[in-house]
Amino acid sequence: MTEIDKFEHDRDENINSYEGNKALNASAKEFMDETLDARYSYNFSWMGRPIIQYPQDMVALQEIIWSVKPDLIIETGIAHGGSIIMYASYLELLGGEGMVLGIDIDIREHNRKEIENHSMFKRITLLEGSSVSEDMYEKVKAIAGNYRNIMVVLDSNHTHEHVLKELELFAPLVSVGSYCVVFDTVVEDMKAGSFADRPWDIGDNPKTAVWEYLKDNTDFEVDKAIDNKLQISVAPEGYLKRVNKN
């Protein structure tokens, strides 16, 4: 066994042991509870744009993109644009012609301006409209047909109905070995009523949509190693790896 092999073996052993580490799991849960209330995810940016993500998930996405090497990343939900710029910068580091397709029902003018003026915009295409409309799906499907290795990130409306529809539409576009990442599954693990001004809550959120989608779907499985490794994440059970293609 080489030194590299030994390091990777020891790392994997560490990660596997975290699933049953009650003290570690409890401390991570406490941290998540406190930071969610404190709006911790709003504190970060990527290359100058707010990203509204936890650093742990940002690193996990980097690892996935470096490993999978997608040539198209589709993301629903753009907000300030930090995420699509981050994906574009990762693709820039990989080289090649990789692109990011960002979809949002309302791309606010000030955000669009900042995104379009960014140096990474050369790898970004913006589409405005509902991610679950038939028209939008047809546009995305047509674009996706030009790429061979596709990854999807779902981060728009977080209701069960909406996320389930996004999964039904976009998950089949994901390449075998690549990922469909469903953000904000953590809503199911939060206190009831944490989003009094939003339509999602416990029992109606991205994680319940993932559970429903996976009931009769053997093409994807939750990558539990990512959950174990991160501990702190807004996407527990949301890292879905495509393992089959029916």
ChimeraX attribute file (.defattr): number of C-alpha atoms within 10 A of each C-alpha:
attribute: neighborCount
match mode: 1-to-1
recipient: residues
	/A:1	7
	/A:2	7
	/A:3	8
	/A:4	9
	/A:5	10
	/A:6	11
	/A:7	12
	/A:8	12
	/A:9	13
	/A:10	12
	/A:11	13
	/A:12	13
	/A:13	11
	/A:14	13
	/A:15	18
	/A:16	16
	/A:17	12
	/A:18	18
	/A:19	16
	/A:20	10
	/A:21	11
	/A:22	10
	/A:23	10
	/A:24	13
	/A:25	16
	/A:26	12
	/A:27	13
	/A:28	15
	/A:29	17
	/A:30	13
	/A:31	13
	/A:32	20
	/A:33	15
	/A:34	11
	/A:35	13
	/A:36	17
	/A:37	11
	/A:38	10
	/A:39	10
	/A:40	14
	/A:41	16
	/A:42	13
	/A:43	11
	/A:44	15
	/A:45	18
	/A:46	18
	/A:47	13
	/A:48	12
	/A:49	19
	/A:50	18
	/A:51	24
	/A:52	19
	/A:53	21
	/A:54	18
	/A:55	16
	/A:56	15
	/A:57	18
	/A:58	16
	/A:59	12
	/A:60	17
	/A:61	19
	/A:62	16
	/A:63	13
	/A:64	16
	/A:65	20
	/A:66	14
	/A:67	11
	/A:68	17
	/A:69	20
	/A:70	24
	/A:71	21
	/A:72	26
	/A:73	27
	/A:74	25
	/A:75	26
	/A:76	24
	/A:77	23
	/A:78	27
	/A:79	22
	/A:80	20
	/A:81	23
	/A:82	22
	/A:83	24
	/A:84	33
	/A:85	27
	/A:86	21
	/A:87	27
	/A:88	24
	/A:89	19
	/A:90	19
	/A:91	25
	/A:92	16
	/A:93	10
	/A:94	15
	/A:95	11
	/A:96	10
	/A:97	11
	/A:98	21
	/A:99	23
	/A:100	28
	/A:101	22
	/A:102	25
	/A:103	26
	/A:104	20
	/A:105	17
	/A:106	14
	/A:107	20
	/A:108	13
	/A:109	9
	/A:110	9
	/A:111	16
	/A:112	17
	/A:113	11
	/A:114	14
	/A:115	21
	/A:116	15
	/A:117	11
	/A:118	15
	/A:119	12
	/A:120	20
	/A:121	18
	/A:122	13
	/A:123	19
	/A:124	22
	/A:125	14
	/A:126	18
	/A:127	19
	/A:128	15
	/A:129	14
	/A:130	18
	/A:131	27
	/A:132	19
	/A:133	12
	/A:134	11
	/A:135	12
	/A:136	16
	/A:137	16
	/A:138	12
	/A:139	11
	/A:140	20
	/A:141	14
	/A:142	11
	/A:143	12
	/A:144	19
	/A:145	10
	/A:146	10
	/A:147	16
	/A:148	12
	/A:149	19
	/A:150	27
	/A:151	28
	/A:152	26
	/A:153	25
	/A:154	24
	/A:155	22
	/A:156	23
	/A:157	22
	/A:158	24
	/A:159	20
	/A:160	23
	/A:161	15
	/A:162	18
	/A:163	27
	/A:164	22
	/A:165	16
	/A:166	23
	/A:167	23
	/A:168	13
	/A:169	18
	/A:170	22
	/A:171	24
	/A:172	17
	/A:173	20
	/A:174	25
	/A:175	22
	/A:176	18
	/A:177	16
	/A:178	22
	/A:179	29
	/A:180	28
	/A:181	23
	/A:182	28
	/A:183	24
	/A:184	23
	/A:185	25
	/A:186	20
	/A:187	27
	/A:188	18
	/A:189	17
	/A:190	17
	/A:191	12
	/A:192	13
	/A:193	12
	/A:194	14
	/A:195	13
	/A:196	9
	/A:197	7
	/A:198	11
	/A:199	12
	/A:200	21
	/A:201	21
	/A:202	20
	/A:203	15
	/A:204	18
	/A:205	24
	/A:206	34
	/A:207	28
	/A:208	20
	/A:209	24
	/A:210	21
	/A:211	15
	/A:212	13
	/A:213	18
	/A:214	16
	/A:215	8
	/A:216	8
	/A:217	11
	/A:218	13
	/A:219	17
	/A:220	23
	/A:221	18
	/A:222	20
	/A:223	16
	/A:224	18
	/A:225	14
	/A:226	21
	/A:227	21
	/A:228	19
	/A:229	19
	/A:230	20
	/A:231	21
	/A:232	20
	/A:233	25
	/A:234	22
	/A:235	21
	/A:236	24
	/A:237	23
	/A:238	29
	/A:239	26
	/A:240	22
	/A:241	21
	/A:242	22
	/A:243	14
	/A:244	13
	/A:245	12
	/A:246	6
